[in-house]
């Protein structure tokens, strides 16, 4: 499979000393999640979140519905509680490049991603407080500010492999303490 990350993956293969090219850790999917919170009853808020997430990801978001009612949170079964987008293939690769080289430098007071954001399965989780750093969003045209949680799913088997992968792909990971 020819991929635009072919040179980076071969560099990861050399750094990890993996003999089989199919055993090299790779990013397999990118998942974007947005919870709608207390504004779940506002149609304008839901439409704005859906529109902006579609602009960011390049595909329509999937509605996440409440599975059961929770009276303390005023949630009824079937209410929209979040939106999710899963990216694969070319869209995923384009998103990763835009995220690393354009979006992260636009984040206010950004000092790098913590290596502790990588879980034991080798996946990187990044939470953003607002969607405005994404270049597709025009701040003067948006009326709703919401947080976006981005998960980079990898085929890495542990944190160390994943850290080598993310550093090679250009993710600005800070040094571990």
SEROGU-499065 format. One record per residue: x, y, z of N, C-alpha, C in turn; residue in one letter; residue number from 1. Coordinates in Angstrom, 3 decimals, padded with zeros to 6 digits. Each point is the difference from the previous one (the first is absolute). Layout:
residues N
+----------+----------+----------+----------+----------+----------+----------+----------+----------+----+-----+
!      n.x !      n.y !      n.z !     ca.x !     ca.y !     ca.z !      c.x !      c.y !      c.z ! aa !   i !
+----------+----------+----------+----------+----------+----------+----------+----------+----------+----+-----+
!        X !        Y !        Z !        X !        Y !        Z !        X !        Y !        Z !  A ! NUM !
...
+----------+----------+----------+----------+----------+----------+----------+----------+----------+----+-----+
***
This chain:
residues 177
+----------+----------+----------+----------+----------+----------+----------+----------+----------+----+-----+
!      n.x !      n.y !      n.z !     ca.x !     ca.y !     ca.z !      c.x !      c.y !      c.z ! aa !   i !
+----------+----------+----------+----------+----------+----------+----------+----------+----------+----+-----+
!  000.843 ! -001.173 !  000.000 ! -000.843 !  001.173 !  000.000 !  000.887 !  001.234 !  000.000 !  X !   1 !
! -000.091 !  000.775 ! -001.041 !  000.782 !  001.229 ! -000.091 ! -000.676 !  001.062 !  000.848 !  X !   2 !
!  000.745 !  000.598 !  000.890 ! -000.550 !  001.010 !  000.884 !  000.902 !  001.233 ! -000.023 !  X !   3 !
! -000.552 !  001.137 !  000.351 !  000.802 !  001.212 !  000.003 !  000.951 !  000.031 !  001.191 !  X !   4 !
! -000.194 ! -000.890 !  000.964 !  000.891 ! -000.099 !  001.150 !  001.054 ! -001.080 ! -000.190 !  X !   5 !
!  000.228 ! -000.446 ! -001.231 !  000.903 ! -001.130 ! -000.250 !  001.411 !  000.274 !  000.511 !  X !   6 !
!  000.525 !  001.193 ! -000.228 !  001.362 !  000.300 !  000.453 !  000.076 !  000.060 !  001.524 !  X !   7 !
! -001.042 !  000.562 !  000.619 ! -000.017 !  000.065 !  001.460 ! -000.087 ! -001.395 !  000.607 !  X !   8 !
! -000.838 ! -000.869 ! -000.603 ! -000.139 ! -001.352 !  000.527 !  001.292 ! -000.800 ! -000.174 !  X !   9 !
!  000.743 !  000.244 ! -001.081 !  001.274 ! -000.698 ! -000.165 !  001.016 !  000.511 !  001.027 !  X !  10 !
! -000.072 !  001.279 !  000.353 !  000.877 !  000.530 !  001.044 ! -000.342 ! -000.610 !  001.360 !  X !  11 !
! -001.296 ! -000.190 !  000.265 ! -000.429 ! -000.659 !  001.243 !  000.522 ! -001.433 !  000.020 !  X !  12 !
! -000.069 ! -000.671 ! -001.140 !  000.479 ! -001.380 ! -000.094 !  001.480 ! -000.079 !  000.363 !  X !  13 !
!  000.796 !  000.942 ! -000.483 !  001.433 !  000.009 !  000.303 !  000.258 !  000.307 !  001.467 !  X !  14 !
! -000.729 !  000.983 !  000.552 !  000.204 !  000.381 !  001.399 ! -000.361 ! -001.127 !  000.957 !  X !  15 !
! -001.069 ! -000.738 ! -000.306 ! -000.437 ! -001.082 !  000.886 !  000.694 ! -001.320 ! -000.302 !  X !  16 !
!  000.661 ! -000.084 ! -001.149 !  000.683 ! -001.239 ! -000.359 ! -000.959 ! -001.117 ! -000.380 !  X !  17 !
! -001.134 !  000.349 ! -000.557 ! -000.999 ! -000.992 ! -000.415 !  000.409 ! -000.537 ! -001.372 !  X !  18 !
!  000.057 ! -001.315 ! -000.117 !  000.416 ! -000.599 ! -001.265 ! -001.135 ! -000.052 ! -001.019 !  X !  19 !
! -001.195 ! -000.364 !  000.452 ! -001.141 ! -000.135 ! -000.896 ! -000.687 !  001.358 ! -000.159 !  X !  20 !
! -000.143 !  000.517 ! -001.221 ! -000.646 !  001.308 ! -000.175 ! -001.468 !  000.011 !  000.427 !  X !  21 !
! -000.631 ! -001.164 !  000.075 ! -001.391 ! -000.050 !  000.444 ! -000.110 !  000.115 !  001.518 !  X !  22 !
!  001.106 ! -000.125 !  000.695 !  000.003 !  000.122 !  001.448 !  000.291 !  001.394 !  000.494 !  X !  23 !
!  000.187 !  000.937 ! -000.911 !  000.292 !  001.380 !  000.377 ! -001.278 !  000.662 !  000.510 !  X !  24 !
!  000.057 !  000.667 !  001.142 ! -001.188 !  000.704 !  000.491 ! -000.431 !  001.093 ! -000.975 !  X !  25 !
! -001.297 !  000.108 ! -000.194 ! -000.553 !  001.007 ! -000.896 ! -001.247 !  000.601 !  000.623 !  X !  26 !
! -000.368 !  001.171 ! -000.464 ! -001.280 !  000.586 !  000.404 ! -001.064 ! -000.674 ! -000.847 !  X !  27 !
! -000.981 ! -000.604 !  000.653 ! -001.039 ! -000.731 ! -000.722 ! -001.302 !  000.793 ! -000.121 !  X !  28 !
! -000.259 !  000.915 !  000.935 ! -001.229 !  000.795 ! -000.042 !  000.180 !  001.251 !  000.842 !  X !  29 !
! -000.807 !  000.996 ! -000.298 ! -000.085 !  001.207 !  000.818 ! -001.474 !  000.186 !  000.341 !  X !  30 !
! -000.282 !  000.146 !  001.299 ! -001.377 !  000.155 !  000.462 ! -000.148 !  001.374 !  000.639 !  X !  31 !
! -000.995 !  000.764 ! -000.454 ! -000.306 !  001.301 !  000.571 ! -001.321 ! -000.099 !  000.742 !  X !  32 !
! -000.009 !  000.424 !  001.268 ! -001.201 ! -000.037 !  000.831 ! -000.320 !  001.398 !  000.495 !  X !  33 !
! -001.291 !  000.337 ! -000.012 ! -000.468 !  001.268 !  000.549 ! -001.262 ! -000.281 !  000.807 !  X !  34 !
!  000.058 !  000.270 !  001.288 ! -001.190 ! -000.105 !  000.839 ! -000.775 !  001.299 ! -000.066 !  X !  35 !
! -001.334 ! -000.081 ! -000.017 ! -000.802 !  001.216 ! -000.120 ! -000.401 !  000.558 !  001.357 !  X !  36 !
!  000.150 ! -000.777 !  001.064 ! -000.232 !  000.485 !  001.357 ! -001.416 !  000.470 !  000.249 !  X !  37 !
! -000.113 !  001.105 !  000.740 ! -001.309 !  000.505 !  000.409 ! -000.776 !  000.632 ! -001.146 !  X !  38 !
!  000.656 !  000.250 ! -001.107 ! -000.664 !  000.639 ! -001.140 ! -000.647 ! -001.014 ! -000.932 !  X !  39 !
! -000.244 ! -001.208 !  000.478 ! -000.528 ! -001.060 ! -000.867 ! -001.431 !  000.270 ! -000.453 !  X !  40 !
! -000.707 !  000.904 !  000.671 ! -001.381 !  000.302 ! -000.382 ! -000.085 !  001.145 ! -001.005 !  X !  41 !
!  001.104 !  000.690 ! -000.237 !  000.005 !  001.129 ! -000.917 !  000.336 ! -000.485 ! -001.412 !  X !  42 !
! -000.955 !  000.127 ! -000.905 !  000.207 ! -000.446 ! -001.386 !  001.089 !  000.810 ! -000.688 !  X !  43 !
!  000.086 !  001.312 !  000.309 !  001.026 !  000.834 ! -000.619 !  001.392 ! -000.440 !  000.442 !  X !  44 !
!  000.138 ! -000.335 !  001.288 !  001.297 ! -000.460 !  000.513 !  000.390 ! -001.329 ! -000.650 !  X !  45 !
! -000.941 ! -000.935 ! -000.070 !  000.288 ! -001.301 ! -000.607 !  000.388 !  000.154 ! -001.469 !  X !  46 !
! -000.701 !  000.857 ! -000.714 !  000.306 !  000.205 ! -001.417 !  001.360 !  000.660 ! -000.185 !  X !  47 !
!  000.352 !  000.949 !  000.876 !  001.303 !  000.663 ! -000.090 !  001.131 ! -000.995 !  000.280 !  X !  48 !
! -000.187 ! -000.863 !  000.998 !  001.019 ! -001.009 !  000.317 !  000.151 ! -000.966 ! -001.168 !  X !  49 !
! -001.113 ! -000.444 ! -000.549 !  000.048 ! -000.931 ! -001.129 !  000.694 !  000.636 ! -001.209 !  X !  50 !
! -000.344 !  001.249 ! -000.293 !  000.587 !  000.692 ! -001.146 !  001.513 !  000.176 !  000.163 !  X !  51 !
!  000.420 !  000.470 !  001.181 !  001.427 !  000.241 !  000.223 !  000.795 ! -001.306 !  000.018 !  X !  52 !
! -000.541 ! -001.054 !  000.586 !  000.706 ! -001.283 !  000.017 !  000.102 ! -000.576 ! -001.406 !  X !  53 !
! -001.021 !  000.213 ! -000.826 !  000.069 ! -000.441 ! -001.395 !  001.068 !  000.780 ! -000.768 !  X !  54 !
!  000.132 !  001.291 !  000.284 !  001.048 !  000.806 ! -000.645 !  001.388 ! -000.472 !  000.420 !  X !  55 !
!  000.172 ! -000.276 !  001.285 !  001.297 ! -000.417 !  000.526 !  000.427 ! -001.343 ! -000.574 !  X !  56 !
! -000.935 ! -000.954 ! -000.048 !  000.351 ! -001.369 ! -000.364 ! -000.149 ! -000.305 ! -001.479 !  X !  57 !
! -000.851 !  000.721 ! -000.698 ! -000.212 ! -000.282 ! -001.414 ! -001.050 ! -001.061 ! -000.252 !  X !  58 !
! -000.694 ! -000.438 !  001.037 ! -001.107 ! -000.940 ! -000.185 ! -001.044 !  000.249 !  001.082 !  X !  59 !
! -001.211 ! -000.508 ! -000.247 ! -001.107 !  000.257 !  000.910 !  000.194 ! -000.735 !  001.319 !  X !  60 !
! -000.263 !  000.680 !  001.133 !  000.137 ! -000.660 !  001.296 ! -001.174 ! -000.936 !  000.284 !  X !  61 !
!  000.277 ! -000.989 !  000.818 ! -000.985 ! -000.987 !  000.410 ! -000.562 !  000.421 !  001.352 !  X !  62 !
! -001.324 !  000.015 !  000.129 ! -000.636 !  000.379 !  001.258 !  000.164 ! -001.117 !  001.022 !  X !  63 !
!  000.358 !  000.351 !  001.231 !  000.091 ! -000.954 !  001.091 ! -001.197 !  000.247 !  000.906 !  X !  64 !
! -000.857 ! -000.983 !  000.134 ! -001.233 !  000.144 !  000.756 !  000.149 ! -000.582 !  001.402 !  X !  65 !
! -000.735 !  000.576 !  000.947 ! -000.008 ! -000.522 !  001.368 ! -000.664 ! -001.370 ! -000.001 !  X !  66 !
!  000.640 ! -000.969 !  000.625 ! -000.545 ! -001.366 !  000.029 ! -001.074 ! -000.173 !  001.055 !  X !  67 !
!  000.103 !  000.803 !  001.078 ! -001.047 ! -000.070 !  001.008 ! -000.172 !  001.366 !  000.640 !  X !  68 !
! -001.146 !  000.211 !  000.611 ! -000.311 !  001.275 !  000.621 !  000.732 !  000.128 !  001.336 !  X !  69 !
!  000.498 !  001.205 !  000.270 !  000.630 !  000.305 !  001.279 ! -000.656 !  001.278 !  000.507 !  X !  70 !
! -000.877 ! -000.147 !  001.012 ! -000.806 !  001.118 !  000.472 !  000.856 !  001.124 !  000.577 !  X !  71 !
!  001.080 ! -000.332 !  000.674 !  000.849 !  001.021 !  000.611 !  000.643 !  000.925 ! -001.007 !  X !  72 !
!  000.176 ! -000.455 ! -001.220 !  000.605 !  000.823 ! -001.052 ! -001.031 !  000.474 ! -001.025 !  X !  73 !
! -001.274 ! -000.256 !  000.241 ! -001.077 !  000.339 ! -000.930 !  000.232 ! -000.600 ! -001.381 !  X !  74 !
!  000.525 ! -001.199 ! -000.052 !  000.245 ! -000.689 ! -001.260 ! -001.080 ! -001.049 ! -000.187 !  X !  75 !
! -000.593 ! -000.001 ! -001.158 ! -001.016 ! -001.004 ! -000.328 !  000.582 ! -000.978 ! -000.997 !  X !  76 !
! -000.496 ! -001.199 !  000.007 !  000.455 ! -001.019 ! -000.943 ! -000.264 !  000.485 ! -001.425 !  X !  77 !
!  001.025 ! -000.054 ! -000.834 ! -000.133 !  000.430 ! -001.385 !  000.441 !  001.430 ! -000.259 !  X !  78 !
!  000.321 !  000.771 !  001.054 !  000.518 !  001.364 ! -000.195 !  001.385 ! -000.052 ! -000.641 !  X !  79 !
!  000.302 !  000.986 ! -000.817 !  001.352 !  000.124 ! -000.552 !  000.896 !  000.539 !  001.119 !  X !  80 !
!  001.058 ! -000.753 !  000.332 !  000.910 !  000.436 !  001.054 !  001.395 !  000.325 ! -000.548 !  X !  81 !
!  000.303 ! -000.443 ! -001.227 !  001.324 !  000.261 ! -000.571 ! -000.032 ! -000.258 ! -001.493 !  X !  82 !
!  001.073 !  000.426 ! -000.654 !  000.230 ! -000.306 ! -001.409 !  001.377 ! -000.645 ! -000.120 !  X !  83 !
!  000.132 ! -000.937 ! -000.937 !  001.268 ! -000.687 ! -000.194 !  000.278 ! -000.151 ! -001.487 !  X !  84 !
!  001.291 !  000.118 ! -000.356 !  000.458 ! -000.227 ! -001.370 !  001.210 ! -000.911 !  000.086 !  X !  85 !
!  000.036 ! -001.037 ! -000.823 !  001.157 ! -000.879 ! -000.089 !  000.585 !  000.130 ! -001.396 !  X !  86 !
!  001.284 !  000.317 ! -000.060 !  000.689 !  000.197 ! -001.271 !  000.950 ! -001.153 ! -000.272 !  X !  87 !
!  000.023 ! -000.464 ! -001.234 !  000.913 ! -001.050 ! -000.443 !  000.625 !  000.436 ! -001.326 !  X !  88 !
!  001.075 ! -000.659 ! -000.379 !  000.580 !  000.177 ! -001.330 !  000.523 !  001.391 ! -000.274 !  X !  89 !
! -000.289 !  000.483 ! -001.187 !  000.534 !  001.279 ! -000.462 ! -000.493 !  001.174 !  000.846 !  X !  90 !
! -001.278 ! -000.007 !  000.374 ! -000.526 !  001.082 !  000.838 !  000.711 !  000.040 !  001.345 !  X !  91 !
!  000.293 ! -001.187 !  000.534 !  000.708 ! -000.089 !  001.266 !  001.399 !  000.604 ! -000.127 !  X !  92 !
!  000.707 ! -000.380 ! -001.048 !  001.363 !  000.503 ! -000.193 !  000.011 !  001.514 ! -000.195 !  X !  93 !
! -000.937 !  000.504 ! -000.781 ! -000.080 !  001.451 ! -000.201 ! -000.309 !  000.712 !  001.310 !  X !  94 !
! -000.903 ! -000.583 !  000.805 ! -000.346 !  000.603 !  001.282 !  001.212 !  000.029 !  000.929 !  X !  95 !
!  000.754 ! -001.097 !  000.057 !  001.172 ! -000.066 !  000.873 !  001.001 !  001.079 ! -000.387 !  X !  96 !
!  000.255 !  000.154 ! -001.288 !  000.951 !  001.025 ! -000.451 ! -000.488 !  001.407 !  000.352 !  X !  97 !
! -001.281 !  000.278 ! -000.249 ! -000.555 !  001.314 !  000.338 !  000.042 !  000.234 !  001.507 !  X !  98 !
! -000.304 ! -001.034 !  000.765 ! -000.032 !  000.127 !  001.456 !  001.385 !  000.337 !  000.549 !  X !  99 !
!  001.016 ! -000.706 ! -000.471 !  001.360 !  000.186 !  000.516 !  000.605 !  001.313 ! -000.476 !  X ! 100 !
! -000.149 !  000.316 ! -001.279 !  000.720 !  001.130 ! -000.572 ! -000.771 !  001.314 ! -000.017 !  X ! 101 !
! -001.325 ! -000.049 !  000.121 ! -000.778 !  001.237 ! -000.068 ! -000.785 !  000.255 !  001.288 !  X ! 102 !
! -000.746 ! -000.997 !  000.471 ! -000.896 !  000.214 !  001.133 !  000.747 !  000.179 !  001.315 !  X ! 103 !
!  000.918 ! -000.914 !  000.331 !  000.694 !  000.100 !  001.288 !  000.794 !  001.306 !  000.153 !  X ! 104 !
!  000.686 !  000.491 ! -001.045 !  000.683 !  001.286 !  000.178 ! -000.957 !  001.182 !  000.226 !  X ! 105 !
! -001.263 ! -000.157 ! -000.359 ! -000.965 !  001.086 !  000.187 ! -000.649 ! -000.015 !  001.374 !  X ! 106 !
!  000.258 ! -001.035 !  000.803 ! -000.575 ! -000.085 !  001.340 !  000.686 !  001.022 !  000.900 !  X ! 107 !
! -000.799 !  000.746 !  000.725 !  000.537 !  001.041 !  000.869 !  000.782 ! -000.622 !  001.156 !  X ! 108 !
!  001.169 !  000.555 !  000.314 !  000.878 ! -000.463 !  001.082 !  000.353 ! -001.469 ! -000.116 !  X ! 109 !
!  000.215 ! -000.475 ! -001.210 !  000.305 ! -001.411 ! -000.217 !  001.475 ! -000.247 !  000.283 !  X ! 110 !
!  000.273 ! -001.011 !  000.833 !  001.376 ! -000.332 !  000.362 !  000.342 ! -001.440 ! -000.302 !  X ! 111 !
! -000.795 ! -000.647 ! -000.809 !  000.269 ! -001.392 ! -000.365 ! -000.991 ! -000.954 !  000.632 !  X ! 112 !
! -000.012 ! -001.209 ! -000.522 ! -000.873 ! -001.051 !  000.519 !  000.777 ! -000.842 !  001.001 !  X ! 113 !
! -000.645 ! -000.375 !  001.057 !  000.647 ! -000.824 !  001.014 !  000.077 ! -001.449 ! -000.472 !  X ! 114 !
!  001.143 ! -000.657 !  000.190 !  000.080 ! -001.431 ! -000.337 ! -000.949 ! -000.845 !  000.849 !  X ! 115 !
! -000.460 !  000.556 !  001.126 ! -000.972 ! -000.723 !  000.837 ! -001.373 ! -000.071 ! -000.662 !  X ! 116 !
! -000.194 !  000.746 ! -001.087 ! -001.260 ! -000.068 ! -000.747 ! -000.116 ! -001.288 ! -000.793 !  X ! 117 !
!  001.094 ! -000.741 ! -000.078 ! -000.010 ! -001.282 ! -000.709 ! -000.396 ! -001.079 !  000.997 !  X ! 118 !
! -001.061 ! -000.746 ! -000.311 ! -000.439 ! -001.045 !  000.917 !  000.835 ! -001.268 ! -000.180 !  X ! 119 !
! -000.256 ! -001.004 !  000.832 !  000.790 ! -001.239 ! -000.041 ! -000.198 ! -000.783 ! -001.284 !  X ! 120 !
! -001.075 !  000.259 ! -000.734 ! -000.241 ! -000.661 ! -001.275 !  000.678 !  000.696 ! -001.166 !  X ! 121 !
!  000.655 !  001.141 !  000.255 !  000.719 !  000.713 ! -001.041 ! -000.822 !  001.060 ! -000.711 !  X ! 122 !
! -001.151 !  000.381 !  000.544 ! -000.852 !  001.009 ! -000.626 !  000.235 !  001.358 !  000.659 !  X ! 123 !
!  000.006 !  001.046 ! -000.811 !  000.220 !  001.359 !  000.500 ! -001.340 !  000.712 !  000.095 !  X ! 124 !
! -000.281 !  000.581 !  001.170 ! -001.234 !  000.750 !  000.223 !  000.339 !  001.465 !  000.224 !  X ! 125 !
! -000.619 !  000.874 ! -000.800 !  000.239 !  001.432 !  000.100 ! -001.347 !  000.690 !  000.174 !  X ! 126 !
! -000.119 !  000.770 !  001.067 ! -001.214 !  000.771 !  000.230 !  000.257 !  001.457 ! -000.313 !  X ! 127 !
! -000.898 !  000.593 ! -000.764 !  000.116 !  001.418 ! -000.337 ! -001.190 !  000.731 !  000.611 !  X ! 128 !
!  000.261 !  001.126 !  000.643 ! -001.053 !  000.719 !  000.702 ! -000.975 !  000.691 ! -000.942 !  X ! 129 !
!  000.461 !  000.285 ! -001.214 ! -000.880 !  000.657 ! -000.971 !  000.394 ! -000.433 ! -001.400 !  X ! 130 !
! -000.931 !  000.167 ! -000.941 !  000.233 ! -000.432 ! -001.377 !  000.647 !  001.085 ! -000.852 !  X ! 131 !
!  000.223 !  001.167 !  000.542 !  000.481 !  001.136 ! -000.784 !  001.398 ! -000.169 ! -000.604 !  X ! 132 !
!  000.941 ! -000.758 !  000.590 !  001.307 ! -000.157 ! -000.651 ! -000.044 ! -000.745 ! -001.339 !  X ! 133 !
! -001.056 ! -000.742 ! -000.267 ! -000.082 ! -000.693 ! -001.282 ! -000.168 !  001.044 ! -001.108 !  X ! 134 !
!  000.790 ! -000.104 ! -001.068 ! -000.021 !  001.038 ! -001.030 ! -001.319 !  000.087 ! -000.768 !  X ! 135 !
! -000.801 ! -001.048 !  000.038 ! -001.272 ! -000.001 ! -000.732 ! -001.053 !  000.861 !  000.679 !  X ! 136 !
!  000.191 !  000.308 !  001.268 ! -000.983 !  000.751 !  000.777 !  000.360 !  001.485 ! -000.026 !  X ! 137 !
! -000.952 !  000.807 ! -000.401 !  000.175 !  001.452 !  000.011 ! -000.599 !  000.519 !  001.311 !  X ! 138 !
!  000.839 !  000.576 !  000.840 ! -000.427 !  000.417 !  001.339 ! -001.132 !  001.016 ! -000.044 !  X ! 139 !
!  000.018 !  000.900 ! -000.986 ! -001.046 !  001.027 ! -000.052 ! -001.333 ! -000.546 ! -000.510 !  X ! 140 !
!  000.012 ! -001.166 ! -000.633 ! -001.235 ! -000.566 ! -000.531 ! -000.628 ! -001.040 !  000.921 !  X ! 141 !
!  000.736 ! -000.477 !  000.989 ! -000.540 ! -001.021 !  000.887 ! -000.652 !  000.649 !  001.214 !  X ! 142 !
! -001.082 ! -000.584 !  000.448 ! -000.718 !  000.550 !  001.140 !  000.059 ! -000.923 !  001.211 !  X ! 143 !
!  000.594 ! -001.179 ! -000.150 !  000.068 ! -000.976 !  001.072 !  001.446 ! -000.448 !  000.177 !  X ! 144 !
!  000.475 !  000.007 !  001.243 !  001.340 ! -000.492 !  000.324 ! -000.169 ! -001.333 !  000.718 !  X ! 145 !
!  000.737 ! -001.024 ! -000.467 ! -000.088 ! -001.311 !  000.640 !  001.362 ! -000.677 ! -000.033 !  X ! 146 !
!  000.197 ! -000.943 !  000.886 !  001.243 ! -000.743 !  000.080 ! -000.037 ! -001.206 ! -000.922 !  X ! 147 !
!  001.180 ! -000.414 ! -000.448 !  000.130 ! -001.147 ! -000.896 !  001.031 ! -000.950 !  000.603 !  X ! 148 !
! -000.355 ! -001.281 !  000.089 !  000.928 ! -001.010 !  000.472 !  000.427 ! -000.822 ! -001.203 !  X ! 149 !
!  001.313 ! -000.058 ! -000.263 !  000.536 ! -000.704 ! -001.156 !  000.813 ! -001.188 !  000.495 !  X ! 150 !
! -000.313 ! -001.186 ! -000.522 !  000.727 ! -001.213 !  000.354 !  000.672 ! -000.545 ! -001.248 !  X ! 151 !
!  001.314 ! -000.200 !  000.075 !  000.767 ! -000.597 ! -001.083 !  000.210 ! -001.462 !  000.361 !  X ! 152 !
! -000.704 ! -000.891 ! -000.713 !  000.050 ! -001.436 !  000.273 !  001.151 ! -000.598 ! -000.797 !  X ! 153 !
!  000.865 ! -000.772 !  000.674 !  001.160 ! -000.580 ! -000.661 ! -000.005 ! -001.516 !  000.126 !  X ! 154 !
!  000.895 ! -000.605 ! -000.755 !  000.191 ! -001.445 !  000.100 !  001.170 ! -000.317 !  000.930 !  X ! 155 !
!  000.507 !  000.991 !  000.715 !  001.111 ! -000.205 !  000.934 ! -000.469 ! -000.872 !  001.163 !  X ! 156 !
!  000.923 ! -000.783 !  000.534 ! -000.360 ! -000.909 !  001.090 !  000.296 !  000.585 !  001.372 !  X ! 157 !
!  000.778 !  001.091 !  000.059 !  000.283 !  000.623 !  001.294 !  000.296 !  001.491 ! -000.188 !  X ! 158 !
!  000.210 !  000.671 !  001.126 !  000.221 !  001.443 ! -000.020 !  001.291 !  000.391 ! -000.706 !  X ! 159 !
!  001.053 ! -000.783 !  000.206 !  001.301 !  000.360 ! -000.568 ! -000.031 ! -000.021 ! -001.522 !  X ! 160 !
! -000.615 ! -001.040 ! -000.573 ! -000.129 ! -000.063 ! -001.464 ! -000.817 !  001.177 ! -000.515 !  X ! 161 !
! -001.080 !  000.297 !  000.693 ! -000.874 !  001.092 ! -000.427 !  000.722 !  001.346 !  000.089 !  X ! 162 !
!  000.805 !  000.180 !  001.041 !  000.727 !  001.265 !  000.136 !  000.999 !  000.189 ! -001.141 !  X ! 163 !
!  000.682 ! -001.073 ! -000.378 !  000.921 !  000.072 ! -001.139 ! -000.779 !  000.352 ! -001.269 !  X ! 164 !
! -001.154 ! -000.630 ! -000.185 ! -000.838 !  000.265 ! -001.175 ! -000.424 !  001.462 ! -000.046 !  X ! 165 !
! -000.535 !  000.522 !  001.101 ! -000.509 !  001.365 !  000.007 !  001.125 !  001.025 ! -000.151 !  X ! 166 !
!  001.140 ! -000.240 !  000.614 !  001.127 !  000.927 ! -000.160 !  000.492 !  000.005 ! -001.448 !  X ! 167 !
!  000.020 ! -001.186 ! -000.637 !  000.443 ! -000.080 ! -001.383 ! -000.975 !  000.703 ! -000.938 !  X ! 168 !
! -001.288 ! -000.055 !  000.305 ! -000.998 !  000.656 ! -000.835 ! -000.051 !  001.507 !  000.233 !  X ! 169 !
!  000.766 !  000.499 !  000.979 !  000.076 !  001.442 !  000.211 ! -000.876 !  000.536 !  001.106 !  X ! 170 !
! -000.630 ! -000.868 !  000.803 ! -000.813 !  000.477 !  001.120 !  000.931 !  000.658 !  001.013 !  X ! 171 !
! -000.350 !  001.188 !  000.490 !  000.868 !  000.716 !  000.935 ! -000.158 ! -000.521 !  001.432 !  X ! 172 !
!  000.554 ! -001.176 !  000.262 ! -000.053 ! -000.565 !  001.347 !  001.094 !  000.639 !  000.842 !  X ! 173 !
! -000.346 !  000.361 !  001.241 !  000.994 !  000.559 !  000.906 !  000.871 ! -001.111 !  000.541 !  X ! 174 !
!  001.082 !  000.359 !  000.617 !  000.882 ! -001.004 !  000.593 ! -000.626 ! -000.520 !  001.286 !  X ! 175 !
!  000.120 ! -001.305 !  000.234 ! -000.539 ! -000.604 !  001.206 !  000.824 !  000.431 !  001.209 !  X ! 176 !
! -000.661 !  000.172 !  001.121 !  000.712 !  000.414 !  001.228 !  000.682 ! -001.182 !  000.638 !  X ! 177 !
+----------+----------+----------+----------+----------+----------+----------+----------+----------+----+-----+
***
